């Protein structure tokens, strides 16, 4: 599976590189190799956008039923097992399953990053079988993206910061990630970006470049989806408040 994905990513990257080389002039501070990684990241993010949208939609739906979740937590706080059972019944009733979408996203990201690791480790096999001599692979301060970033505050740090922002936004928009039985586990996930920093410091710089761009694109999609779903909820809440106010006025007049 990993080899198959690595082959696909390698072919996609080569197609992007050849298209750029045939139609554009290579900039002096960023190579077509680096641009190919960035454009490949964008295309991969667009391909898996249905999963990202599904995850954000589940998060917004979970936010919508938060009052019911709070009521269950308060009512059954004496027995965590019963509380968890009632939560699962609520999720089933409201057709909400945020855990599934999150797991799918994590699995996809893991598979892609493992496949890309192979592409970066053996570029001649997956992207340039004829050899990479004479091909520029620089990215601003990095002279060769197939080697590690020379500065710790470069791409490895950018990867960690962008992933922390994604994680914090996910916890903000999905109450299940910041409260309830999954809270402690998700807070542990906040340690992962720190591990990414130390891991990516010694790996080919093309990997943190991909992961940073992927996190930024994902965060943009999540923010857009959040405000897209937020507007209908605000309209519904305002309509509900107006109706209640009318009912209360009629009752007071009587």
C-alpha positions as CSV (number, residue, x, y, z in Angstrom):
1,X,0.0,0.0,0.0
2,X,2.8,2.4,1.0
3,X,4.8,1.6,-2.2
4,X,1.7,2.1,-4.3
5,X,1.0,5.5,-2.8
6,X,4.7,6.4,-3.1
7,X,4.6,5.5,-6.8
8,X,1.5,7.7,-7.3
9,X,3.0,10.6,-5.4
10,X,6.2,10.3,-7.4
11,X,4.4,10.3,-10.7
12,X,2.3,13.3,-9.7
13,X,5.3,15.2,-8.6
14,X,7.2,14.4,-11.8
15,X,4.2,15.5,-13.9
16,X,4.1,18.8,-12.0
17,X,7.8,19.3,-12.3
18,X,7.9,18.6,-16.1
19,X,4.9,20.9,-16.6
20,X,6.7,23.7,-14.8
21,X,10.1,23.1,-16.5
22,X,8.4,23.1,-20.0
23,X,6.4,26.3,-19.5
24,X,8.0,28.5,-16.8
25,X,11.3,30.1,-15.9
26,X,12.8,28.7,-12.7
27,X,12.9,31.4,-9.9
28,X,16.3,32.2,-8.4
29,X,15.4,31.5,-4.8
30,X,13.0,28.6,-5.1
31,X,13.4,25.6,-7.3
32,X,10.8,23.8,-9.5
33,X,11.5,20.8,-7.2
34,X,10.2,22.8,-4.2
35,X,7.3,24.3,-6.1
36,X,6.4,20.7,-7.2
37,X,6.2,19.6,-3.6
38,X,4.0,22.6,-2.7
39,X,1.6,22.1,-5.7
40,X,1.5,18.3,-5.0
41,X,0.5,19.1,-1.4
42,X,-2.3,21.4,-2.7
43,X,-3.6,18.7,-5.1
44,X,-3.5,15.9,-2.5
45,X,-5.3,18.2,0.0
46,X,-8.0,18.8,-2.7
47,X,-8.3,15.1,-3.4
48,X,-8.9,14.3,0.3
49,X,-11.0,17.4,0.9
50,X,-14.3,15.3,1.3
51,X,-12.7,13.6,4.4
52,X,-11.6,17.0,5.8
53,X,-15.1,18.5,5.2
54,X,-16.7,15.4,6.8
55,X,-14.5,15.8,9.8
56,X,-15.3,19.5,10.2
57,X,-19.0,18.9,9.6
58,X,-19.1,16.2,12.4
59,X,-17.3,18.7,14.7
60,X,-19.9,21.4,14.0
61,X,-22.7,18.9,14.5
62,X,-21.2,17.9,17.8
63,X,-21.0,21.6,18.8
64,X,-24.7,21.9,18.0
65,X,-25.7,19.1,20.4
66,X,-23.4,20.4,23.1
67,X,-26.3,21.5,25.4
68,X,-27.6,17.9,25.4
69,X,-24.1,16.6,26.0
70,X,-23.8,18.9,29.0
71,X,-27.1,17.7,30.4
72,X,-26.1,14.1,30.1
73,X,-22.8,14.8,31.8
74,X,-24.5,16.6,34.7
75,X,-27.3,14.0,35.1
76,X,-25.1,10.9,35.0
77,X,-21.8,12.2,36.5
78,X,-22.2,9.7,39.3
79,X,-21.5,6.8,36.8
80,X,-19.1,7.3,33.9
81,X,-20.1,4.1,32.3
82,X,-23.8,5.0,32.1
83,X,-22.8,8.6,31.0
84,X,-20.8,7.1,28.1
85,X,-23.6,4.9,27.1
86,X,-26.1,7.8,27.1
87,X,-23.5,9.8,25.0
88,X,-23.3,7.0,22.4
89,X,-27.1,6.9,22.3
90,X,-27.2,10.6,21.7
91,X,-24.6,10.4,18.9
92,X,-26.6,7.7,17.2
93,X,-29.9,9.6,17.6
94,X,-28.3,12.8,16.2
95,X,-26.3,10.9,13.5
96,X,-23.0,12.3,14.9
97,X,-19.7,10.3,14.8
98,X,-16.8,12.7,15.1
99,X,-14.4,10.0,16.1
100,X,-14.7,8.1,12.8
101,X,-14.0,11.2,10.7
102,X,-11.0,12.1,12.9
103,X,-9.6,8.6,12.6
104,X,-10.0,8.5,8.8
105,X,-8.1,11.8,8.5
106,X,-5.3,10.6,10.8
107,X,-5.0,7.3,8.8
108,X,-4.9,9.1,5.5
109,X,-2.3,11.6,6.7
110,X,-0.1,8.8,8.1
111,X,-0.3,6.8,4.9
112,X,0.6,9.8,2.8
113,X,3.5,11.0,5.0
114,X,4.9,7.4,5.0
115,X,4.6,7.3,1.3
116,X,6.2,10.7,0.9
117,X,9.0,9.7,3.2
118,X,9.9,7.0,0.7
119,X,9.7,9.4,-2.2
120,X,12.0,11.9,-0.5
121,X,14.4,9.2,0.6
122,X,14.7,7.7,-2.9
123,X,13.9,10.5,-5.3
124,X,15.7,8.7,-8.2
125,X,13.4,5.7,-7.8
126,X,10.0,7.5,-7.6
127,X,10.5,10.8,-9.3
128,X,13.6,11.0,-11.4
129,X,14.6,7.4,-12.4
130,X,17.1,8.9,-14.9
131,X,19.0,10.6,-12.1
132,X,18.8,14.0,-10.3
133,X,22.2,15.4,-11.4
134,X,21.7,19.0,-12.6
135,X,18.3,19.4,-11.0
136,X,18.0,22.3,-8.5
137,X,16.4,21.3,-5.2
138,X,16.8,24.5,-3.2
139,X,14.1,26.3,-1.2
140,X,15.1,29.8,0.0
141,X,17.6,29.0,2.8
142,X,17.7,25.3,2.1
143,X,20.2,24.3,-0.6
144,X,18.9,20.7,-1.0
145,X,15.4,19.5,0.0
146,X,16.6,15.9,-0.1
147,X,18.8,16.8,2.9
148,X,17.7,18.0,6.4
149,X,17.0,21.7,7.1
150,X,20.2,23.3,8.3
151,X,18.2,25.5,10.8
152,X,16.1,24.2,13.7
153,X,13.9,27.3,13.4
154,X,13.1,26.6,9.8
155,X,10.7,24.1,8.4
156,X,10.7,21.7,11.4
157,X,9.5,24.5,13.6
158,X,7.0,25.7,11.0
159,X,5.6,22.1,10.9
160,X,5.1,22.0,14.7
161,X,3.5,25.5,14.9
162,X,1.1,24.8,12.0
163,X,0.1,21.4,13.5
164,X,-0.5,23.0,16.9
165,X,-2.8,25.5,15.3
166,X,-4.8,22.7,13.6
167,X,-5.1,20.8,16.8
168,X,-6.2,23.8,18.9
169,X,-8.8,24.8,16.3
170,X,-10.1,21.3,16.2
171,X,-10.4,21.3,20.0
172,X,-12.1,24.7,19.9
173,X,-14.8,23.7,17.4
174,X,-15.3,20.1,18.6
175,X,-16.4,19.9,22.3
176,X,-15.8,16.1,22.3
177,X,-12.1,16.8,21.9
178,X,-11.8,19.2,24.8
179,X,-14.4,17.8,27.2
180,X,-15.6,14.4,28.2
181,X,-13.9,11.0,28.1
182,X,-11.7,11.8,25.0
183,X,-10.4,15.0,26.4
184,X,-7.3,13.6,28.1
185,X,-6.3,11.6,25.0
186,X,-6.7,14.6,22.7
187,X,-4.7,16.8,25.0
188,X,-1.9,14.2,24.7
189,X,-2.1,14.7,21.0
190,X,-0.9,18.3,21.5
191,X,2.5,16.7,22.3
192,X,2.7,15.2,18.8
193,X,3.7,18.5,17.1
194,X,6.7,18.7,19.5
195,X,7.7,15.1,18.5
196,X,7.3,16.2,14.8
197,X,9.8,19.0,15.5
198,X,12.5,16.6,16.7
199,X,11.7,14.0,14.1
200,X,11.7,16.4,11.1
201,X,15.0,18.0,12.2
202,X,16.9,15.0,10.9
203,X,14.7,14.0,7.9
204,X,14.8,15.4,4.3
205,X,13.5,19.0,4.3
206,X,11.0,18.1,1.6
207,X,9.0,16.3,4.3
208,X,8.4,19.2,6.7
209,X,7.8,21.4,3.6
210,X,5.0,19.1,2.6
211,X,3.6,18.7,6.1
212,X,3.7,22.4,6.8
213,X,1.8,23.3,3.6
214,X,-0.7,20.4,4.3
215,X,-1.4,21.7,7.8
216,X,-1.9,25.3,6.5
217,X,-4.2,24.2,3.7
218,X,-6.2,22.0,6.1
219,X,-6.5,24.9,8.7
220,X,-7.8,27.2,6.0
221,X,-10.4,24.6,4.9
222,X,-11.5,24.1,8.5
223,X,-11.9,27.8,9.2
224,X,-13.9,28.3,6.0
225,X,-16.2,25.3,6.9
226,X,-16.6,26.5,10.5
227,X,-17.9,30.0,9.5
228,X,-20.0,28.4,6.7
229,X,-21.8,26.2,9.2
230,X,-21.9,28.9,11.9
231,X,-24.1,31.3,9.9
232,X,-27.1,28.9,9.6
233,X,-26.8,28.1,13.3
234,X,-26.9,31.8,14.2
235,X,-30.0,32.3,11.9
236,X,-31.7,29.3,13.6
237,X,-30.9,30.6,17.0
238,X,-32.2,34.1,16.2
239,X,-35.4,32.7,14.7
240,X,-36.0,30.6,17.8
241,X,-35.4,33.6,20.1
242,X,-37.9,35.7,18.0
243,X,-40.5,33.0,18.2
244,X,-40.1,32.7,22.0
245,X,-40.3,36.5,22.4
246,X,-43.6,36.5,20.4
247,X,-45.0,33.7,22.5
248,X,-44.0,35.4,25.8
249,X,-45.6,38.7,24.6
250,X,-48.8,37.0,23.8
251,X,-48.9,35.3,27.1
252,X,-48.2,38.5,29.0
253,X,-51.0,40.3,27.2
254,X,-53.5,37.7,28.2
